[in-house]
Every structure is written in C-alpha cells, then in structure tokens.
Amino acid sequence: MTIAHASFPGQNAGFVSFDQVRTVLWEHIEVILLLTFLIAYPFYAQREDAMVANIIDNPRQSDFFYADYFALNPDSDAKHRFIPMKVTKVTDAGVWLKVGNIAHSTAVSPREHAKFDKAITLRNYYRKDPLFLTHQAVREHFDSGIIYNARRPKTLFIDGWIVIPRSEMVDDE
C-alpha cells in the first residue's frame, strides 16, 4: 500500500512562489514599463539640464548653441528664426559664434538641426558675419529662453549626425 503525500495546509504559509510573482509581473508589464519611465524621466531631464547649463557657463570651441535668432537680431527672418550657432572662439571677454544659415520655424532639438549632415559641406551653411556675445549675455539669453539648448560634440557627431568637418576637430580635454 502506497501512501500519497498529502499537502499540508500550512506547508508554504507566508511564502510566495517566484512563478506566481513572475506571472503577475508579466501580466502587467505595460504598467511596470510606464511606471519605470515615469520614475526615470525626471532624472534624465535633470541630467540633460545640468549638461546644458554647464556648456552655457563654460563654453568651448566647437560647442553648439541653439537659439531664437529673431530675438537676438530683430532684422532677421521672423518666420525661420530657430538656428544653430557654433562657438568658434572663447575669450575672457566673451564668445565668438558662427551663425547658422539653415533655420526652422519652431524650436527643434539639436538632433533635428543636425539631421542632414550633407548640409555641413555647403559653403553657405553658416553666415559670413560672426556674432560676439559676452559671457553674461550668453547666460542671460539662456535664462530668458533665447538660447534654448546647447551641445558639446565629443567627436564629429551630435546624436549620430556629422556637425563638424574633420579639419575643425578640437581636442581640448
């Protein structure tokens, strides 16, 4: 006579099986992903804001500022006003910038500005006349939103798009 092993009611009392937990998590994966995104995004945004503020406060050659150029120069095009500006020289007095010639009608991300890297090879990608801003003016324009973003390319690229010709690469770190 074989005695079947009976499951005693209190045998696993207080413990949850990992299979049950995995099943519940998998059934609600979209909620978990949404919560993860909602928790992580503020940290990402804070890191981005700190990076941009650091670039504004400590500009270097080959940095890019993204600005509402019409607010800087009311004689410019009011419709296509959002442009990239490349830092060409930094002095104790201020920052020299090449003003971009390819503009957008709305404030777009640095990725959108750099999206078509063929444009970098055009002779008229930048305007002929440079722009000079004091360090205080750069900070004031950033605080007021005229300069709305900044990027420091570590190589030739920003977000995978070529923004600096190889001949203009600066390695000052």
Buried (B, 14 or more C-beta within 10 A) or exposed (E): EEEEEEEEEEEEEEEEEEEEEEEEEEEEEEEEEEEEEEEEEEEEEEEEEEEBBEBBEEBEBBBBBBBBBBBBEEEBEEEBBBBBBBBBEBEEEBBBBBBBBBBBEEBBBBEBBBBEBEBBEEEEBBBEEBBEBEBEBBBEBBEEEBBBBBBBBEEBEBBEBBBBEEEEEEEEE
